[in-house]
Amino acid sequence: MTLKLYCFGESGNAYKAALPLELSGLEWEPIFVDFFNGEARSPDYIENVNGMAEVPVLIDGDIKLSQSGLIQIYIAEKSGKFGGEDADEKREVLRWILWDSSKLSGQIGMTRFLMNFLDPEKRPHEVIKFHQARLKVSYNVLNTHLTQRDWIVGRSVTNADFSCCSYLFYQEPFGFDRKDWPAIESWMDRIAALPGWKHPYDLMEPAFPRKK
Ligand SMILES: N[C@@H](CCC(=O)N[C@@H](CS)C(=O)NCC(=O)O)C(=O)O
C-alpha cells in the first residue's frame, strides 16, 4: 500500500520524512497541504488529519503518525534503513533528532518563516536577530561534531542526518551560509550525493514559486 505524506515543499519538517521515504525505496506519495492559506489549522484538518494542527503527517493504512522524528523512526522500522545499526546507535540517532527539533530546525523554521513568508511590514527584526545569534551556537555544535566524521551517527547516513540537514538545503535566506561552516558544507555535499537524493522542492509541491 502506498504511504501518504501530508506535506508542502517549504516544510523542512516534512522534508525530514520525505527524504528517507524516497531513499528507503518505500512506495509513497505527497499530499499537498495548503499551509499558508491556513489548511493545517482548519477544523477539517484538525479533526481528520492531525489534532496538533501541524505538518507532516504520515498515513500507512490504519496507522496515522505526526511528528517528523516519530515518522522517521517508523520509516526505519518499516524499511530497515536509517535507524542506526544497534541499540547504542538508535539511541544516538534519537538524541540528535531531539536536539535538532529544539535547537536547530525548530529555530530555523521560525527564523526562515519570519524572514521570508511573513508580510515584510510585520517582520520583527529584533526577534530575527535573537534567533540568528542562538542558531550560530547550534551551527557550531553540528560543525564541530562533523569535523572528524562523515555522518552524525555511525558509519553511514541515518535519520539524524536527515533531521539536521532538512532546513539547510533551502535557498530562502535565514542567516546560514554553508561556506561559513566547512564540515557542515562537506556533509551536505555527501548527503546530496546519495543515490536518489532530491531537493525538498523536487519531492514535495511548493506553495510559492521556487527560488533559485
Ligand atoms: N515537532 C514537529 C514540528 C512540525 C511543525 O512545526 N510543522 C510546521 C510546518 S513546517 C507546522 O505545521 N506549523 C504549524 C504552526 O506553526 O501553526 C515535527 O517535527 O513534525
The ligand as a MOL file (V3000), in Angstrom:
LIG
                    3D

  0  0  0     0  0            999 V3000
M  V30 BEGIN CTAB
M  V30 COUNTS 20 19 0 0 0
M  V30 BEGIN ATOM
M  V30 1 N 7.8360 18.9710 16.0200 0
M  V30 2 C 7.0840 18.9560 14.7870 0
M  V30 3 C 7.0640 20.3270 14.1800 0
M  V30 4 C 6.1480 20.3820 12.9930 0
M  V30 5 C 5.8960 21.8100 12.5580 0
M  V30 6 O 6.0950 22.7860 13.3000 0
M  V30 7 N 5.4590 21.9210 11.3160 0
M  V30 8 C 5.1070 23.2220 10.8130 0
M  V30 9 C 5.2220 23.2580 9.3210 0
M  V30 10 S 6.9050 23.1150 8.8200 0
M  V30 11 C 3.6900 23.4660 11.2380 0
M  V30 12 O 2.8400 22.6830 10.8890 0
M  V30 13 N 3.4240 24.5410 11.9810 0
M  V30 14 C 2.1080 24.8550 12.3950 0
M  V30 15 C 2.0500 26.1840 13.0670 0
M  V30 16 O 3.0920 26.7050 13.4390 0
M  V30 17 O 0.9450 26.6710 13.2170 0
M  V30 18 C 7.6690 17.9210 13.8170 0
M  V30 19 O 8.8610 17.6630 13.9020 0
M  V30 20 O 6.9310 17.3750 12.9870 0
M  V30 END ATOM
M  V30 BEGIN BOND
M  V30 1 1 1 2
M  V30 2 1 2 3
M  V30 3 1 2 18
M  V30 4 1 3 4
M  V30 5 1 4 5
M  V30 6 2 5 6
M  V30 7 1 5 7
M  V30 8 1 7 8
M  V30 9 1 8 9
M  V30 10 1 8 11
M  V30 11 1 9 10
M  V30 12 2 11 12
M  V30 13 1 11 13
M  V30 14 1 13 14
M  V30 15 1 14 15
M  V30 16 2 15 16
M  V30 17 1 15 17
M  V30 18 2 18 19
M  V30 19 1 18 20
M  V30 END BOND
M  V30 END CTAB
M  END
